[in-house]
Amino acid sequence: MTTIERIQNRVNDQIRVSPVRVISEKGEQLGIMPTDKALDRAREAELDLVEVAPNERPPVCRIMDFGKYKYEKKKRSGHGAHQIKTKEIRLRPKTGEHDIDFKVKRAIKFLQQKDKVQVTVIFRGREMAHIEEGRKVMDEVIADLAEFGKVESVPSQHARRMICTIAPK
């Protein structure tokens, strides 16, 4: 983390300590000077005086365009990073072959968008007596998705649900 990233939002008139060590907008050391003189230099350049290291003795201040810095920081923070979401596909042991294929195609789209897929087989009523049927459905889905993702958590039984998580490759 650079010193600019640790800014305490003390800008211009909020700087109470005098003297301060000043760094120019080009990154050059201007030396130790009274806060008033440093503020005058910043105003001459039509920029802000920002305290970047308040715990140092004397505190370090930088002459910079604080509004531009905040804008660029905000712009960088939300750009480029894909938020990984977990999408769920629910099935039953008696789900038809075509329905499973349709859900698998949807899961493939999720994995191609770099989202995780949670495959859930739900058992109701007397289906609990035939957990192996649900296991067959789960294994079939995992086999179909093997090309597009890897199993992150193996299928496990949680009460009336069998859950497996698949992460994109």
C-alpha positions as CSV (number, residue, x, y, z in Angstrom):
1,M,0.0,0.0,0.0
2,T,1.5,3.3,-1.0
3,T,1.4,6.4,1.1
4,I,-1.3,8.0,-1.1
5,E,-3.6,5.0,-0.5
6,R,-3.3,5.6,3.3
7,I,-4.7,9.2,3.0
8,Q,-6.6,10.2,6.1
9,N,-8.8,12.7,4.2
10,R,-7.0,15.7,5.8
11,V,-7.0,18.2,3.1
12,N,-6.0,21.9,3.0
13,D,-7.5,23.7,6.1
14,Q,-8.0,20.4,8.1
15,I,-4.2,20.1,8.6
16,R,-3.6,21.4,12.1
17,V,0.1,20.6,12.6
18,S,2.9,23.0,11.7
19,P,5.6,22.5,10.3
20,V,5.1,19.7,7.7
21,R,7.3,17.9,5.2
22,V,6.1,18.7,1.7
23,I,6.2,16.7,-1.5
24,S,5.5,18.4,-4.8
25,E,2.9,17.2,-7.3
26,K,5.8,15.7,-9.3
27,G,7.0,13.7,-6.3
28,E,10.0,15.9,-5.4
29,Q,10.9,16.7,-1.8
30,L,10.3,20.4,-1.1
31,G,11.5,20.0,2.5
32,I,10.0,21.0,5.9
33,M,8.0,24.3,5.9
34,P,5.2,25.9,7.9
35,T,1.7,24.7,7.0
36,D,0.7,28.2,5.8
37,K,3.6,28.3,3.3
38,A,2.8,24.8,2.1
39,L,-0.9,25.8,1.6
40,D,0.2,28.8,-0.4
41,R,2.3,26.7,-2.7
42,A,-0.6,24.3,-3.2
43,R,-2.9,27.2,-4.0
44,E,-0.4,28.7,-6.5
45,A,-0.4,25.4,-8.3
46,E,-4.3,25.3,-8.0
47,L,-4.0,22.0,-6.2
48,D,-4.7,20.6,-2.7
49,L,-2.4,20.0,0.2
50,V,-3.1,16.5,1.5
51,E,-1.7,14.9,4.6
52,V,-0.4,11.4,3.6
53,A,1.5,10.3,6.6
54,P,0.0,11.9,9.8
55,N,2.0,9.7,12.2
56,E,5.4,10.9,11.1
57,R,7.3,13.7,12.7
58,P,6.8,16.1,11.1
59,P,3.7,14.9,9.2
60,V,4.2,14.4,5.4
61,C,1.9,16.4,3.1
62,R,1.6,16.1,-0.7
63,I,0.5,18.7,-3.2
64,M,-2.0,17.0,-5.5
65,D,-5.5,17.2,-7.0
66,F,-7.4,15.4,-4.3
67,G,-10.7,15.3,-6.3
68,K,-8.9,13.7,-9.3
69,Y,-7.3,11.2,-7.0
70,K,-10.6,10.2,-5.4
71,Y,-12.2,9.9,-8.8
72,E,-9.5,7.6,-10.2
73,K,-9.4,5.5,-7.0
74,K,-13.2,4.9,-7.3
75,K,-12.9,4.2,-11.0
76,R,-10.1,1.6,-10.4
77,S,-11.9,-0.1,-7.5
78,G,-15.0,-1.2,-9.4
79,H,-13.3,-1.9,-12.7
80,G,-12.3,-5.3,-14.0
81,A,-13.1,-7.5,-11.1
82,H,-15.8,-10.0,-11.6
83,Q,-17.8,-10.8,-8.5
84,I,-18.2,-14.5,-8.3
85,K,-21.7,-15.5,-7.6
86,T,-23.1,-18.9,-6.6
87,K,-26.0,-20.0,-8.8
88,E,-28.2,-22.9,-7.8
89,I,-29.7,-25.6,-9.9
90,R,-32.4,-27.7,-8.1
91,L,-33.3,-31.2,-9.2
92,R,-35.4,-34.1,-7.9
93,P,-34.6,-37.8,-8.2
94,K,-37.5,-38.2,-10.6
95,T,-36.5,-35.2,-12.8
96,G,-36.9,-36.1,-16.5
97,E,-33.9,-36.5,-18.9
98,H,-34.8,-33.4,-21.0
99,D,-35.3,-31.3,-17.9
100,I,-31.8,-32.3,-16.6
101,D,-30.3,-31.5,-20.0
102,F,-31.9,-28.1,-19.9
103,K,-30.6,-27.4,-16.4
104,V,-27.1,-28.6,-17.4
105,K,-27.1,-26.1,-20.3
106,R,-28.0,-23.3,-17.9
107,A,-25.3,-24.4,-15.5
108,I,-22.7,-24.4,-18.4
109,K,-23.7,-20.8,-19.1
110,F,-23.1,-19.9,-15.4
111,L,-19.7,-21.6,-15.4
112,Q,-18.7,-19.8,-18.6
113,Q,-19.6,-16.5,-16.9
114,K,-17.2,-17.5,-14.1
115,D,-19.9,-18.1,-11.5
116,K,-20.0,-21.1,-9.2
117,V,-22.9,-23.6,-9.6
118,Q,-24.5,-25.4,-6.6
119,V,-26.3,-28.5,-7.7
120,T,-29.0,-29.5,-5.3
121,V,-31.1,-32.7,-5.4
122,I,-34.1,-32.3,-3.2
123,F,-35.8,-35.4,-1.7
124,R,-39.5,-35.3,-0.7
125,G,-41.6,-37.8,1.1
126,R,-40.8,-41.4,0.2
127,E,-37.9,-40.4,-2.1
128,M,-35.7,-40.5,1.1
129,A,-35.9,-44.3,0.8
130,H,-34.2,-44.1,-2.6
131,I,-31.2,-41.8,-2.1
132,E,-29.3,-43.8,-4.7
133,E,-31.7,-42.4,-7.4
134,G,-30.8,-38.9,-6.4
135,R,-27.1,-39.9,-6.4
136,K,-27.4,-41.1,-10.0
137,V,-28.9,-37.8,-11.0
138,M,-26.1,-35.9,-9.2
139,D,-23.4,-38.0,-10.8
140,E,-24.9,-37.5,-14.2
141,V,-24.9,-33.7,-13.8
142,I,-21.4,-33.7,-12.5
143,A,-20.2,-35.8,-15.5
144,D,-21.9,-33.4,-17.9
145,L,-20.3,-30.3,-16.2
146,A,-16.8,-31.9,-15.9
147,E,-15.7,-30.2,-19.1
148,F,-16.6,-26.7,-17.9
149,G,-15.9,-26.8,-14.2
150,K,-14.3,-28.8,-11.4
151,V,-16.0,-30.2,-8.3
152,E,-15.3,-27.9,-5.4
153,S,-17.2,-29.8,-2.7
154,V,-18.1,-33.4,-3.2
155,P,-21.8,-34.3,-3.0
156,S,-23.0,-34.5,0.6
157,Q,-26.3,-35.2,2.2
158,H,-27.9,-32.5,4.4
159,A,-31.2,-33.7,5.7
160,R,-33.5,-33.8,2.6
161,R,-30.9,-32.3,0.3
162,M,-27.9,-33.6,-1.6
163,I,-25.6,-30.6,-2.4
164,C,-22.5,-30.3,-4.6
165,T,-20.6,-27.2,-5.6
166,I,-18.9,-26.8,-9.0
167,A,-16.4,-24.0,-9.6
168,P,-15.4,-22.7,-13.1
169,K,-12.2,-24.0,-14.6
